[in-house]
């Protein structure tokens, strides 16, 4: 199965918004993504507009260069915007203004009625709907109940465990640390079991958050996961090697070429 890659370009806009200027323009990334045969462009229109702006969303959707995966909160404002712009895909995510980035998955269990209504409304517009959730069987069951087309498994906890190891050791080679291996394997197992359960429930399975070339291999080995959405790590790597090379490195990992 071909592993699809969605590239999140939010953090190009983050650099722009840090000075409130017109550059760098995230729209310019689309031709590079297209040349790299990326499967979709992912953007998150946040309530506080900290990076992607409404005009970015409109230009990117209108250009029709790549399928657009719009990450958004389950709010009246965002549902109205999505109904107007009609991206090809939507990923419902949790959102808090005080967070640095998305922290954990959407609580579909607690907010099942709101999520179900939002899923139905977006699907009525012809939009493919995914729910960004933690690797938890209760959330998967609720995602299925909501009628969503797919889930995107939040991989941030797994990635954070490995980043803690890097901070302590200055590298990612944990092969001789059996205690750490056990800790990391617990997180990988959660993701594996969640992917299997979702697939058996006839949900498409995606993954994202915190993934980069040094931690993606274990997740790429999970056969049920067919799509990966990666942003921050790609833009960070692009500072040193350029966006095209950064994307190519991830694509090689997904193909098993590295």
C-alpha positions in Angstrom: 0.0 0.0 0.0 1.3 3.4 -1.0 1.7 5.7 2.1 0.3 9.1 1.4 2.0 12.2 2.7 0.3 15.5 3.6 2.6 18.4 4.2 1.5 20.9 6.7 2.7 24.4 5.8 1.4 26.2 8.9 4.9 27.1 10.1 5.8 29.0 7.0 3.0 31.3 8.0 4.3 31.2 11.6 7.6 32.8 10.4 5.6 35.4 8.4 3.3 36.3 11.3 6.2 36.7 13.7 6.9 40.0 12.0 3.4 40.6 10.5 4.9 41.0 7.0 3.9 39.5 3.7 6.7 36.9 3.5 7.4 34.1 3.5 4.1 33.3 1.7 2.9 29.7 2.4 1.2 29.7 -1.0 4.6 29.6 -2.7 5.2 26.2 -1.2 2.5 24.6 -3.3 4.5 24.3 -6.4 7.3 22.6 -4.5 4.9 20.2 -2.9 3.4 19.5 -6.3 6.8 18.8 -7.8 7.6 16.4 -5.0 4.3 14.5 -5.7 3.0 15.2 -2.2 -0.5 13.9 -1.9 -2.1 16.9 -0.1 -1.4 20.2 1.6 -2.5 20.5 5.2 -3.3 23.8 6.9 -4.8 24.6 10.3 -6.9 27.7 10.5 -6.9 28.3 14.2 -9.3 30.4 16.1 -6.6 33.0 17.1 -5.2 33.0 13.5 -1.6 32.6 14.9 -0.3 31.3 11.5 -2.6 30.5 8.6 -5.0 33.3 7.8 -8.4 33.3 6.1 -6.9 34.7 2.9 -4.3 31.9 2.9 -7.1 29.3 3.0 -9.0 30.9 0.3 -6.1 31.3 -2.1 -4.9 27.7 -1.5 -8.4 26.2 -2.0 -9.1 28.4 -5.1 -5.8 27.5 -6.7 -6.7 23.8 -6.7 -3.0 22.8 -7.0 -3.3 20.1 -4.5 -6.1 18.5 -2.4 -6.5 20.6 0.8 -6.7 19.0 4.2 -8.1 21.7 6.6 -7.5 21.1 10.2 -10.1 23.0 12.3 -11.9 23.0 15.6 -15.5 21.9 15.9 -17.0 25.4 16.1 -19.8 27.3 14.4 -17.3 29.7 12.9 -15.1 27.0 11.4 -18.0 25.0 10.1 -19.3 28.0 8.2 -15.8 28.8 6.7 -15.4 25.2 5.6 -18.9 25.1 4.1 -17.9 28.2 2.0 -14.3 27.1 1.0 -15.0 23.4 0.6 -11.6 21.9 1.0 -11.4 18.3 -0.1 -10.6 17.0 3.4 -11.2 18.2 6.9 -9.6 17.0 10.1 -11.4 18.0 13.3 -8.9 18.8 16.0 -9.1 20.1 19.6 -8.0 23.6 20.2 -7.0 25.8 23.1 -5.7 29.3 22.7 -3.1 28.9 25.4 -1.4 25.9 23.9 1.8 26.1 21.9 0.6 23.4 19.5 -2.2 20.8 19.6 -2.0 18.9 22.8 -3.7 15.5 22.6 -6.6 14.3 20.5 -10.2 15.4 20.1 -12.5 14.1 22.9 -15.1 12.4 20.7 -16.6 10.5 23.7 -17.5 13.6 25.7 -18.6 15.7 22.7 -20.1 12.9 20.5 -23.3 14.8 19.6 -21.4 17.9 18.5 -18.9 15.9 16.6 -21.5 13.8 14.9 -23.4 16.9 13.8 -20.3 18.5 12.5 -19.3 15.3 10.6 -22.7 15.1 9.0 -22.7 18.8 8.0 -19.3 18.5 6.3 -20.0 15.3 4.5 -23.2 16.9 3.2 -20.8 19.4 1.5 -18.9 16.5 -0.1 -15.9 16.8 2.2 -14.0 13.8 3.5 -13.9 14.0 7.3 -11.2 12.7 9.7 -11.0 13.0 13.5 -7.6 13.6 15.2 -7.8 11.4 18.2 -5.5 9.7 20.8 -4.8 6.0 20.4 -7.6 5.0 22.7 -10.3 2.3 22.0 -13.0 4.5 23.4 -12.2 7.4 21.1 -12.1 5.0 18.1 -15.5 3.6 19.0 -16.9 7.2 19.3 -15.3 8.1 15.9 -17.0 5.2 14.3 -20.3 6.2 15.9 -19.9 9.8 14.6 -19.9 8.6 11.0 -16.5 10.0 10.3 -14.6 8.6 7.3 -11.2 8.3 9.0 -9.2 8.9 12.1 -5.8 10.5 12.4 -3.9 9.0 15.3 -2.2 11.5 17.5 1.5 10.3 17.6 2.7 13.2 19.8 3.0 11.2 23.1 5.2 8.6 21.3 7.3 11.3 19.8 7.7 13.1 23.1 9.0 10.0 24.7 11.7 9.7 22.1 12.5 13.5 22.3 13.0 13.1 26.1 15.6 10.4 25.3 17.3 12.7 22.9 17.4 15.6 25.4 19.1 13.3 27.9 21.5 11.5 25.6 22.0 13.7 22.5 21.1 11.0 20.1 18.2 8.7 19.2 20.0 5.3 19.5 18.2 3.6 22.3 19.2 0.1 21.3 21.1 -0.6 24.5 18.6 1.0 26.9 16.1 -1.8 27.7 14.2 0.3 30.2 13.6 3.0 27.6 12.8 0.4 24.9 10.0 -0.9 27.1 8.6 2.5 27.7 8.7 3.4 24.0 7.2 0.0 23.0 4.2 0.7 25.2 3.4 3.8 23.1 4.0 2.0 19.8 1.8 -0.8 20.9 -1.0 1.6 21.7 -0.8 3.1 18.2 -0.6 -0.4 16.6 -3.6 -1.7 18.4 -5.6 1.5 17.7 -4.8 1.4 14.0 -5.9 -2.3 13.8 -9.1 -1.6 15.7 -10.0 1.4 13.5 -9.2 -0.5 10.3 -11.4 -3.4 11.4 -14.2 -0.8 12.1 -13.8 0.3 8.4 -12.3 3.6 9.3 -9.4 4.9 7.2 -6.3 5.3 9.4 -3.9 8.3 9.3 -1.2 9.5 11.7 0.5 12.7 12.6 2.1 15.1 15.1 5.7 15.3 16.0 6.9 12.9 13.3 10.3 13.3 11.6 13.0 11.1 10.0 14.4 9.9 13.3 11.1 8.7 14.8 8.8 7.8 11.9 10.1 4.3 11.1 8.2 2.5 13.9 5.0 4.3 12.8 5.6 3.7 9.1 5.9 0.0 9.9 2.2 -0.1 11.0 0.5 -1.5 7.9 -3.0 -0.1 8.6 -1.8 3.5 8.5 -2.1 4.9 5.0 -1.5 8.6 5.4 0.9 10.8 7.4 0.5 14.5 8.0 3.8 16.2 8.9 4.6 19.9 9.2 6.8 21.4 11.9 9.7 18.9 11.4 9.7 19.4 7.6 9.8 23.2 7.9 12.5 23.0 10.5 14.6 20.6 8.4 14.0 22.8 5.3 15.9 25.7 7.1 19.1 23.6 6.5 18.5 21.5 3.4 15.5 23.2 1.6 11.9 22.1 1.5 12.2 19.7 -1.4 15.0 17.7 0.2 13.2 17.7 3.5 10.1 16.2 1.9 12.2 13.7 -0.1 13.8 12.4 3.1 10.4 11.7 4.7 9.1 10.1 1.5 12.1 7.8 1.4 11.4 6.8 5.0 7.8 6.0 4.2 9.0 3.9 1.2 11.6 2.1 3.4 14.5 3.5 1.3 16.4 4.9 4.2 
